[in-house]
Amino acid sequence: MKHSFFFAVITLGLTVSVASLAQAQTGPTAVAEHPDTPTQATTTLVASTAKFKATAQELLQLQQAEVTRLTASAEQLRQLYAEGLIARLELEKSEQDLAAARARVEETHNQIASSDRLVAEMKRAEELAKVKPLVKNTLLPVNFSKTATVLRSPVGSWSIANLTSVQQFFLNTFGRPLPTSAVGQSVTHNRLGWDHRNAVDVGLHPDSPEGRALISFLQNAGIPFLAFRAAIPGVATGPHIHIGSPSHRLV
């Protein structure tokens, strides 16, 4: 009972931490209000992510203690069941509780790893933003369709240094880091022959709830994007959202 109480307290703290991040989000207009301060935005998001990670680590310690307690309890109940002293239903309930506790530990581990990845991506984005692309990007014509395989955004400006604003929107909205699959150039883009140095790929299907929310944010913020509903040979390996101007062939 004592462990369960503290588990609830820390879980509430984690929820409050995510809620605090959400209160800092002022909506799509926040991107336009501070277009020239990507470093400040990165610093703010790094600090928020650090607080989120610290709370998750506290939660992890209590979750691991809970797993240890439930493991010992399950082993004792198995012995009692073997001796015919308890019903099988009681043993099964204990094992279910243990499995659920282990799943919570795994989820918290994933959240901590995602926090580390988010910070690394922000630092990488800042470094990439310092490198001037060799080829000037131009946007394709507007062709936003609900049935097309590729959705194209209207004309807008973008620098990979502005990735922080997109990451913060997603973290505040969904309580987890933006699921990027490529920040700048990647091995896959080298193999396909595309210049992806000033673009970011996000592993979301455009029609998923998270994908639709991200696209809406990008549209309102005037950020160019391409959204792929399916794989296109030589262009896209699967459904995803490409943030930035369309890539050009490597020269």
N, C-alpha and C positions, 0 to 999 in steps of 0.2 A: 504493500500500500504506500509506503514511504517513497519507493522508487517511482511509482506511478504518479504520485503527487508532483515530484520534482520534474518528471518527464513532461507533465502537462504545463508546468510553469515555464520551462525552457521552450517548449513548442509554441506557447503563447508569445514568448519573447521573439522567436523567429518570425512569427506572423506579424508582430508589431514592427520588426525591422523592415520587412518587405513593404508594409503599409507606409512606413516613414519614407521609403524611397518613392512610393507612389505620390505622396504629398508634394515631393520636390518637383514632380513633372508638371509643367504648366501647359502641356498640349503642344500641337504642331507649331504654333506661332513662336515657341521658345527657340526654335532653330533659326528663324529669321532674325530674332532680336539680337543674337550674339554670333554672327557669322564669322567674326574675325578673332575669336578667342578659343580655338580648339584645344590649346594646352590647358586653359582653365577648366574647360569642360571635362577633359581627360582626368585632371587632378580630382575633380569632384566625384566623378564616377569611380575612380580608383579607391577613394576614401569610402564611398558607399559600399563598394564590393568588399573592402577589407572588413567593414563592420558586419556585413552579411556573413562572411567567412568565419569571423571570430564567434559569432552567435552559433553558427552551424557546428563549429568545433566543440563548443560547450555542450550542445545538444548531443553530439556524437559520443562524448564521454559517458553521459547518462544512459544513452541507448546501449552502449557496449556493456555497461554494468547491468542493465536490465537483461541482456542476452545471457550474461554469465549466471545471473540469478535463475532465469527460466531454464537454462541448461541443467543446472543442478537439480531444480525441482522436477524436471522431466525425467532425469535419470532415477531419482528416488521413486517417482510414480511408476516407472517401468518395473522396478524391483517389487513394489507393492502389488502391481498387477500380476506379475509372474507368480507371486505367492497367493494370489486369489483374494487379496484384501481390499481391492477397489474395483469399480466397474470399468470396462473398456472405454466408456464414454468420457470418464474423467481423464483418462490417459490421453485420449485423442484431443480433448480440449487443451490440455497442456502442450501438446506437440504443435497444435495450431497457433497457440500464443507465441511459442518459440519461433516458428517460421515467420510470423508477422513481425516479430521484433528484429529478426535477422534482415528482413526486407527493408525495414526502416533504417537500419544501419547502412545497408547498401545504397539506399537513396541519398542519405546524408553524405556518404563518401562521394557520390556522383556530384552533388551540389558543390562540395568543396573543390573537386577537380574542375568543375565548370567555372568556378570563380577564378581559379588560377589561370585557366585558359583564356578567360575574358581579359584579364590584366595583360597577359602576353600579347593578345591580339591588338589591344589598344596601343601598346608600345610599338608593335610592328607597324600598325597603321600610321603612327607618327613618323617613323623612320621612312616608310614608303612615300609619305607626303612630301618629303624633302627632295625626292628624286623626280625631276621633271621628265614626263613622258617624251619619247623621241617622236611619236606620231600624234598629231592633234586629232582628238576624237570628235566625231559629228554624230548627232542623233538621227535615227531613222524617223520617217514620218509617223504621225500619230495613227494608231490602228488598234484601239482598245476594244476588244470583243469578248463576249462571254463564252464563245464557242471556239475561238481560234486557239491553235496550239501555243502560239507565242503572243503575249500581251506586251504592247509597247507603250511607254509613257510619253506624255507631252515633253516638249523641250524644257530643260532645266539645267542648273549648274551643279557640279559635284566635284568634290575632292575627297580622296580617301582619308584625309585628316578629319573630315566631318563624320566619320563612322561612329564616333563616340555618341553623337546625338541619337543615332539609330539604335545603338546598343542600350542606351539609357531608356529610351522609349520602350523597348521590348522587355527589359528587366523590370521596369516599373509596372508594366501592363500584365505580364505573365509570371513574374516572380522567378524567372530563370534567364540565364544568358542567351543572347542571340545565337542560334545554332548555325554559325558560319561553317562552310565547308572549304572555302578558299578566301584568303585575304591577300590581294595582290596576285602576283604570278605563282603558279603551282606546276607540279610535274605534269598534271593532266593537261593544263593549257599549253605547256611546252610541246607535249606530244601532239595535241590538236593543231598547234601552230597559231595560237591566238595571243595577242598582246593584252594581258589582263592585269597589268601593273597598277592601274588606277581604278580597279573595280573589286567588288566583293560578291561572293556567291553565298546564298543562304539556303540551307537544306530544308526548305518548306514547300509543300505543294501550294500553288497559288489559290486553290479553292478550299484549302483547310481554313478553319477559323483563325489560326495564327497568321496564315498566309494572307488572308483577306485584310486582317487588321494592319499588317505590315505594309501592304500595298496602299491601303487608305492613308496611312501615315506618310508614305513616300509621295503620294499624289498631293496631299495637302501641304507638304513641305517643299514641293517643287523639285524633288530629287529624281533624276532620271533612273529608269529601271527597265529590265526585260524580265518577264515571267514566263517560264517554260512549263507547260502542262505535261509534257512527255519528252522522251529522249529524241534527239535529232542527230542522225549520223554526222560526225565531223564537227558538230556544233555544241550539243549538250548531251551529257551522259545520262540525264534523267530529269525529273521535275525539280525545279528550283527557282529561286528569285535572284536575278543578277542585278546588283545595285551599282549604278554608274552608267556612263555612256557605253554603247555597244563596242565590243572589242574589235580590233583590226588585226589583220594578218601580220605576223612578226616579219620584220625586215632584216 
